[in-house]
């Protein structure tokens, strides 16, 4: 059975930089009242378009620690577990992002309009059970956080809880994380367009479409590399034959004699084949 909590794609840092801002600056986070150092990361995940992420830190030192942990070309993981020195700061940022979201105009709760694939994936991952979050998730979030989510999201608080848990604990290319994002956009934000995007992405991951495509891509790359290698080897062999024949012709041998002599030395399939190679070389065909 597929592990829906495992990374399904490789994420690589393509660019990373730090921006310092103060209240009033155009790029300063409006919810922060002090100087802020924001680390911006551009990452390539699987076959997806380039994605951009930002992380706010209260000091330049903390921002540089995070930046140094993500050099260009390295694997990218936005989970706090990947950066223990900044775990508390990242967890606080993720909670703030979830709390900033305003519920949409949905008039039904999770389970009233079925999302079977997403719910099945989260249940198989141990995140949800019988349309509610598991004890593991509630224990991880803590009673205070659970009560806060219940107050803000009412009957759909489990959806927000599932997203926060997956955001903090699981690779962001895992099927479980994508399933949690689908549920959040569909049931809480009422954003059908984004939810549909995540649903399609979930199908690709859950049914291993992209994994199979990556394997096929690897096979094609290997085949191309093998073809290039064989072509280079064949050209080297042809060049040896032509150089040997040119030396003999320069000594006064006829082309046919040179072709036969070179073949007898083990170069080329036969004198006739060497003669044809010579003729093609001279006519440029």
VENHURA-V604981 format. One record per residue. N is the residue number from 0. RES is the residue in three letters. OMEGA is omega as a letter, one per 20 degrees, with the letter a starting at -180 (* if undefined). BURIAL is + if it has 9 or more other ideal C-beta (glycine too) atoms within 8 Angstrom, else -. D_FIRST is the distance of its C-alpha to the first C-alpha in whole Angstrom. Layout:
BEGIN
<<N	RES	OMEGA	BURIAL	D_FIRST> <N	RES	OMEGA	BURIAL	D_FIRST>>
END
This chain:
BEGIN
<<0	UNK	a	-	0> <1	UNK	r	-	4> <2	UNK	a	-	6> <3	UNK	r	+	9> <4	UNK	a	+	12> <5	UNK	r	-	12> <6	UNK	a	-	15> <7	UNK	r	+	14> <8	UNK	r	+	18> <9	UNK	r	-	20> <10	UNK	a	+	23> <11	UNK	r	+	27> <12	UNK	r	+	30> <13	UNK	r	-	33> <14	UNK	a	-	36> <15	UNK	a	+	36> <16	UNK	a	-	40> <17	UNK	r	+	41> <18	UNK	r	-	44> <19	UNK	a	+	46> <20	UNK	r	+	48> <21	UNK	r	-	50> <22	UNK	a	-	50> <23	UNK	r	-	52> <24	UNK	a	-	50> <25	UNK	a	-	49> <26	UNK	a	-	45> <27	UNK	r	+	45> <28	UNK	a	-	43> <29	UNK	a	-	45> <30	UNK	r	-	43> <31	UNK	a	+	45> <32	UNK	a	-	48> <33	UNK	r	-	48> <34	UNK	a	-	48> <35	UNK	r	+	45> <36	UNK	a	+	43> <37	UNK	r	+	40> <38	UNK	r	+	38> <39	UNK	a	+	36> <40	UNK	r	+	33> <41	UNK	a	+	33> <42	UNK	r	+	29> <43	UNK	a	+	27> <44	UNK	r	+	24> <45	UNK	r	+	22> <46	UNK	a	-	24> <47	UNK	r	-	25> <48	UNK	r	-	29> <49	UNK	r	-	30> <50	UNK	a	+	30> <51	UNK	a	-	32> <52	UNK	r	-	32> <53	UNK	a	-	35> <54	UNK	a	+	35> <55	UNK	a	+	38> <56	UNK	a	+	40> <57	UNK	a	+	43> <58	UNK	r	-	44> <59	UNK	a	+	45> <60	UNK	a	-	44> <61	UNK	r	+	40> <62	UNK	a	+	40> <63	UNK	r	+	40> <64	UNK	r	+	38> <65	UNK	a	+	35> <66	UNK	a	+	37> <67	UNK	r	-	37> <68	UNK	a	-	33> <69	UNK	r	+	32> <70	UNK	r	-	34> <71	UNK	a	-	34> <72	UNK	a	-	31> <73	UNK	r	-	29> <74	UNK	a	-	26> <75	UNK	a	+	26> <76	UNK	a	+	24> <77	UNK	r	-	26> <78	UNK	r	+	24> <79	UNK	r	+	27> <80	UNK	a	+	25> <81	UNK	a	-	26> <82	UNK	a	+	30> <83	UNK	a	-	31> <84	UNK	a	-	34> <85	UNK	a	+	34> <86	UNK	a	+	31> <87	UNK	a	-	34> <88	UNK	r	+	35> <89	UNK	r	+	32> <90	UNK	r	+	31> <91	UNK	r	-	34> <92	UNK	a	+	34> <93	UNK	r	+	30> <94	UNK	r	+	32> <95	UNK	a	+	35> <96	UNK	r	-	33> <97	UNK	a	+	31> <98	UNK	r	-	35> <99	UNK	a	-	36> <100	UNK	r	+	34> <101	UNK	r	-	36> <102	UNK	r	+	35> <103	UNK	a	-	35> <104	UNK	r	-	37> <105	UNK	r	+	34> <106	UNK	r	-	35> <107	UNK	a	-	32> <108	UNK	a	-	29> <109	UNK	a	+	26> <110	UNK	r	-	25> <111	UNK	r	-	28> <112	UNK	a	-	27> <113	UNK	r	-	23> <114	UNK	a	+	20> <115	UNK	a	-	17> <116	UNK	a	+	15> <117	UNK	a	+	16> <118	UNK	r	+	16> <119	UNK	r	-	13> <120	UNK	a	+	11> <121	UNK	r	+	14> <122	UNK	r	+	13> <123	UNK	a	-	10> <124	UNK	a	+	11> <125	UNK	a	-	14> <126	UNK	a	+	17> <127	UNK	r	+	18> <128	UNK	r	-	18> <129	UNK	r	-	20> <130	UNK	r	-	22> <131	UNK	a	-	23> <132	UNK	a	+	22> <133	UNK	r	+	20> <134	UNK	r	-	23> <135	UNK	a	-	21> <136	UNK	a	+	22> <137	UNK	r	+	26> <138	UNK	a	-	26> <139	UNK	a	+	25> <140	UNK	a	+	28> <141	UNK	a	-	30> <142	UNK	a	-	33> <143	UNK	a	-	35> <144	UNK	r	+	33> <145	UNK	r	+	31> <146	UNK	r	-	34> <147	UNK	r	+	35> <148	UNK	r	+	32> <149	UNK	a	+	33> <150	UNK	a	-	37> <151	UNK	a	+	36> <152	UNK	r	+	33> <153	UNK	a	-	34> <154	UNK	r	-	32> <155	UNK	a	+	29> <156	UNK	a	+	29> <157	UNK	r	+	25> <158	UNK	r	+	24> <159	UNK	r	+	27> <160	UNK	r	+	25> <161	UNK	r	+	22> <162	UNK	a	+	23> <163	UNK	r	+	25> <164	UNK	a	+	22> <165	UNK	r	+	20> <166	UNK	a	+	23> <167	UNK	a	+	24> <168	UNK	a	-	21> <169	UNK	r	+	18> <170	UNK	a	+	18> <171	UNK	r	+	20> <172	UNK	r	+	18> <173	UNK	r	+	14> <174	UNK	a	+	13> <175	UNK	r	+	14> <176	UNK	r	+	17> <177	UNK	r	+	18> <178	UNK	r	+	17> <179	UNK	r	+	20> <180	UNK	r	+	22> <181	UNK	a	+	22> <182	UNK	a	+	23> <183	UNK	a	+	26> <184	UNK	a	+	27> <185	UNK	a	+	27> <186	UNK	a	+	28> <187	UNK	a	+	30> <188	UNK	a	+	32> <189	UNK	a	+	32> <190	UNK	a	+	31> <191	UNK	a	-	30> <192	UNK	a	-	30> <193	UNK	r	+	28> <194	UNK	r	+	26> <195	UNK	r	-	25> <196	UNK	a	-	25> <197	UNK	r	+	22> <198	UNK	r	+	20> <199	UNK	r	-	21> <200	UNK	r	+	19> <201	UNK	r	+	16> <202	UNK	a	+	16> <203	UNK	a	+	16> <204	UNK	a	+	13> <205	UNK	r	+	11> <206	UNK	r	-	11> <207	UNK	r	-	12> <208	UNK	a	+	15> <209	UNK	r	+	17> <210	UNK	r	-	15> <211	UNK	r	-	16> <212	UNK	r	+	19> <213	UNK	r	+	20> <214	UNK	r	-	19> <215	UNK	r	-	22> <216	UNK	r	-	24> <217	UNK	r	-	24> <218	UNK	r	-	25> <219	UNK	r	-	27> <220	UNK	r	-	29> <221	UNK	r	-	29> <222	UNK	r	-	30> <223	UNK	r	-	33> <224	UNK	r	-	34> <225	UNK	r	-	34> <226	UNK	r	-	36> <227	UNK	a	-	38> <228	UNK	r	-	39> <229	UNK	r	-	40> <230	UNK	r	-	42> <231	UNK	r	-	44> <232	UNK	a	-	44> <233	UNK	r	-	46> <234	UNK	r	-	48> <235	UNK	r	-	49> <236	UNK	r	+	50> <237	UNK	a	+	52> <238	UNK	r	-	54> <239	UNK	r	+	55> <240	UNK	a	+	57> <241	UNK	r	+	59> <242	UNK	r	-	60> <243	UNK	r	+	61> <244	UNK	a	+	63> <245	UNK	r	-	64> <246	UNK	r	-	66> <247	UNK	r	+	67> <248	UNK	r	+	69> <249	UNK	r	-	70> <250	UNK	r	-	72> <251	UNK	r	-	74> <252	UNK	r	+	71> <253	UNK	a	-	71> <254	UNK	a	+	67> <255	UNK	r	-	67> <256	UNK	r	+	68> <257	UNK	r	+	66> <258	UNK	a	+	63> <259	UNK	a	+	63> <260	UNK	a	+	64> <261	UNK	r	+	61> <262	UNK	r	+	59> <263	UNK	r	-	61> <264	UNK	r	-	60> <265	UNK	r	-	56> <266	UNK	a	+	55> <267	UNK	a	+	54> <268	UNK	a	-	54> <269	UNK	r	-	57> <270	UNK	a	+	61> <271	UNK	r	-	60> <272	UNK	r	+	57> <273	UNK	r	+	58> <274	UNK	r	+	61> <275	UNK	r	-	59> <276	UNK	r	+	57> <277	UNK	a	+	60> <278	UNK	r	-	61> <279	UNK	a	+	58> <280	UNK	a	+	58> <281	UNK	r	-	62> <282	UNK	r	-	61> <283	UNK	r	-	58> <284	UNK	*	-	56>>
END
